[in-house]
């Protein structure tokens, strides 16, 4: 279980429960000031011998007399020891007065000895590609590209031709002895940093910071959790956050920690 709150009063909590070695349920609840800012997400994932299947729901509800929310189902099958192919289906409905919307996307992943490359093609005309590589035992780096072709989904093209909009993100991770530091920056000028420090075996502190150098107000959404922006109404925004997580351990581990509690731990800065 984990929770954090930032300087804007936004509260986020996470809770994971493993039913078996193959099935796990993950929940994420977000509450922010203002109406319509609450979000609930439930993710169920099953891992087989050579496949992975998951079902995710975002703000599911039947209070109004019908099913609303966002539902995402995905399936990934290993074709070879290195190559995996899969698909993802999305069903969403904002309200009973609106009809449901569906989307289907295809994905592939290839895993090398110390690198992973993946690509995804969506029916709305969005292409996503990512590359991750382990540079050393402590350093990892990756790049992610999202490219949207406006006009491929059958909608009207106001400019008389196809428009292309995209975002590229570059990130790195460094593992210290008692902490982990992550940082990333994208082509829109957004810089994000995260530091996770283990205070004691069951307690972990997380410090995060975001700085959006060129925050834009006009967006071009293509699918849930994906948005590509046009450079207008530029303004800078910054955000910081702090979270504390406590992991429960079994009785044997607790006894070992109590027996070794008298031994003082070394004061390591990271």
C-alpha positions in Angstrom: 0.0 0.0 0.0 1.3 3.4 -0.9 0.0 7.0 -0.8 1.3 10.5 -1.6 0.1 14.1 -1.6 1.6 17.1 -3.4 1.6 20.8 -2.8 -1.7 21.3 -4.8 -3.6 19.0 -2.5 -3.8 16.1 -4.9 -4.0 12.7 -3.1 -3.0 9.4 -4.7 -3.2 6.0 -3.2 -2.2 2.6 -4.5 -3.0 -0.9 -3.2 -1.9 -4.2 -4.7 -3.1 -7.7 -3.7 -1.7 -11.0 -5.1 -4.3 -13.7 -5.2 -1.9 -16.3 -6.5 1.5 -16.5 -8.1 -0.1 -15.8 -11.5 -3.0 -13.4 -10.6 -2.6 -9.9 -9.1 -5.0 -7.0 -8.6 -3.8 -3.4 -8.5 -5.9 -0.4 -7.5 -5.2 3.3 -7.9 -7.4 6.0 -6.4 -6.8 9.7 -7.1 -8.6 12.6 -5.4 -7.9 16.3 -6.3 -9.6 19.6 -5.4 -12.4 20.6 -7.6 -15.4 18.7 -9.1 -14.8 15.8 -11.5 -11.2 15.4 -10.4 -11.6 12.0 -8.7 -10.4 8.8 -10.4 -10.5 5.1 -9.6 -8.6 2.5 -11.5 -8.6 -1.3 -11.1 -6.2 -3.5 -12.9 -6.3 -7.3 -13.0 -3.3 -9.1 -14.5 -2.8 -12.8 -15.1 0.7 -14.2 -16.1 0.8 -17.6 -17.7 3.8 -19.7 -18.9 4.1 -17.9 -22.2 1.4 -15.2 -22.2 0.1 -12.3 -20.2 -3.6 -11.1 -20.1 -4.9 -8.1 -18.3 -8.2 -6.3 -17.8 -8.2 -2.6 -16.6 -11.1 -0.4 -15.7 -11.1 3.3 -15.1 -14.0 5.0 -13.3 -16.4 2.1 -13.8 -19.9 2.9 -12.7 -23.5 1.6 -13.0 -25.1 4.2 -10.7 -26.9 6.0 -13.6 -28.6 2.8 -14.8 -26.0 1.8 -17.3 -22.3 0.9 -17.7 -20.0 3.9 -18.0 -16.2 4.3 -17.8 -13.1 3.0 -19.6 -12.3 -0.7 -20.0 -9.1 -1.9 -21.5 -8.3 -5.5 -22.3 -4.8 -6.7 -23.5 -3.2 -10.0 -24.4 0.5 -10.6 -25.1 1.7 -13.9 -26.5 5.3 -15.1 -26.7 6.0 -16.3 -30.3 9.7 -17.0 -29.7 11.9 -16.7 -26.6 12.7 -13.1 -27.8 9.7 -12.0 -29.7 6.2 -11.4 -28.4 3.0 -10.1 -30.2 -0.2 -8.9 -28.8 -3.3 -6.7 -29.1 -5.3 -4.3 -27.0 -9.0 -3.4 -27.1 -10.5 -0.3 -25.5 -14.2 0.3 -24.7 -15.2 3.7 -23.2 -18.4 5.5 -22.5 -18.5 8.9 -20.8 -22.2 9.0 -20.1 -25.5 7.3 -20.9 -26.4 10.1 -23.3 -23.4 9.2 -25.4 -22.7 6.1 -27.4 -19.8 3.8 -26.6 -16.5 4.2 -28.4 -14.1 1.3 -29.2 -10.5 1.1 -30.4 -8.1 -1.7 -31.3 -4.4 -1.6 -31.4 -1.6 -4.0 -32.1 1.8 -4.3 -30.5 5.1 -6.2 -30.7 8.1 -6.5 -28.4 11.6 -7.9 -29.0 14.0 -8.6 -26.1 17.7 -8.8 -26.4 20.4 -9.7 -23.9 20.5 -6.2 -22.4 17.9 -4.2 -24.4 14.2 -4.3 -25.2 12.4 -2.7 -28.2 8.7 -2.4 -28.6 6.2 -0.8 -31.0 2.4 -0.2 -31.0 0.0 0.7 -33.9 -3.4 2.1 -33.0 -6.5 2.3 -35.3 -6.7 6.1 -34.8 -3.4 6.6 -36.6 -1.0 6.7 -33.6 2.4 5.0 -33.7 4.3 4.4 -30.5 7.9 3.0 -30.3 10.3 2.6 -27.3 13.8 1.4 -26.7 15.3 0.5 -23.4 18.9 -0.5 -22.7 20.9 -1.5 -19.6 24.2 0.4 -19.8 25.8 -0.9 -16.6 24.7 -2.7 -13.4 23.5 0.6 -12.0 22.5 2.7 -15.0 19.5 2.2 -17.4 18.4 4.5 -20.2 15.5 4.6 -22.7 13.7 6.6 -25.3 10.0 6.7 -26.2 8.4 8.1 -29.3 4.6 8.9 -29.8 3.6 10.0 -33.3 0.0 10.8 -34.3 -1.3 11.3 -37.8 -4.4 13.6 -37.7 -6.9 12.7 -40.3 -6.4 9.0 -40.6 -9.4 8.2 -38.4 -11.9 9.4 -41.0 -12.5 12.8 -39.5 -12.4 16.1 -41.4 -9.0 17.6 -42.0 -9.4 21.3 -41.3 -6.0 22.2 -42.9 -6.7 20.3 -46.1 -4.1 17.7 -45.4 -2.8 15.2 -42.9 -1.2 16.7 -39.8 1.6 15.0 -37.8 2.1 15.7 -34.1 4.3 13.8 -31.6 6.3 13.7 -28.4 9.7 12.2 -27.8 10.8 11.3 -24.2 14.3 10.4 -23.0 14.9 9.0 -19.5 17.5 7.4 -17.3 17.7 5.5 -14.0 20.6 5.2 -11.6 20.5 2.7 -8.7 22.4 3.8 -5.5 23.0 1.4 -2.6 19.9 2.5 -0.6 18.0 4.6 -3.2 17.0 4.9 -6.8 17.0 8.1 -8.9 14.9 8.5 -12.1 14.8 11.4 -14.5 13.2 12.1 -17.9 12.6 15.0 -20.3 10.4 15.2 -23.4 10.3 17.3 -26.5 7.6 19.6 -25.0 10.0 20.8 -22.3 8.6 18.8 -19.4 11.2 17.6 -16.9 10.4 15.0 -14.3 12.6 13.6 -11.4 11.9 10.9 -8.8 14.0 9.7 -5.9 13.1 6.6 -3.9 15.0 6.1 -0.6 14.7 3.0 1.7 14.7 4.3 5.3 14.2 0.9 6.8 13.4 -2.5 5.1 9.6 -2.0 5.3 9.6 1.9 4.9 10.4 3.8 1.7 10.3 7.5 1.0 9.6 8.9 -2.5 10.4 12.4 -3.6 9.1 13.6 -7.0 9.2 16.9 -8.9 7.8 18.0 -12.3 8.6 21.1 -14.2 6.7 21.9 -17.4 8.7 24.6 -19.2 6.1 25.1 -22.0 2.7 24.1 -20.6 0.1 24.3 -23.4 -3.6 24.5 -23.0 -4.7 23.1 -26.4 -4.4 19.3 -26.7 -5.1 16.7 -29.3 -6.1 13.5 -27.5 -6.0 10.2 -29.4 -6.7 7.6 -26.7 -6.9 7.4 -22.9 -3.7 8.5 -21.2 -2.3 9.9 -24.5 -2.3 13.5 -25.6 -0.3 15.4 -28.2 -0.2 19.2 -27.9 0.0 22.3 -30.0 2.2 25.1 -28.9 -0.2 27.8 -27.8 -0.8 29.7 -24.6 2.7 28.8 -23.3 3.1 29.0 -19.5 5.5 27.4 -17.0 4.3 25.1 -14.2 6.1 23.2 -11.4 5.0 20.5 -9.0 6.6 18.6 -6.1 5.4 15.6 -4.2 6.3 13.3 -1.2 5.0 9.8 -0.5 5.6 7.1 2.2 5.1 3.4 1.5 5.1 0.6 4.1 5.4 -3.0 2.9 4.1 -5.7 5.1 6.4 -8.7 5.7 5.8 -12.2 7.1 6.5 -13.2 10.7 9.9 -14.8 9.9 11.2 -11.6 8.3 9.9 -9.5 11.2 11.7 -11.7 13.7 14.9 -11.4 11.7 14.5 -7.6 11.7 13.9 -7.5 15.5 17.0 -9.7 16.2 19.1 -7.4 14.1 17.5 -4.2 15.4 20.3 -3.6 17.9 22.9 -3.4 15.2 23.2 0.2 14.0 22.9 0.7 10.2 25.6 2.7 8.4 24.7 6.3 7.6 24.7 6.2 3.8 23.7 9.4 2.0 22.0 7.5 -0.9 
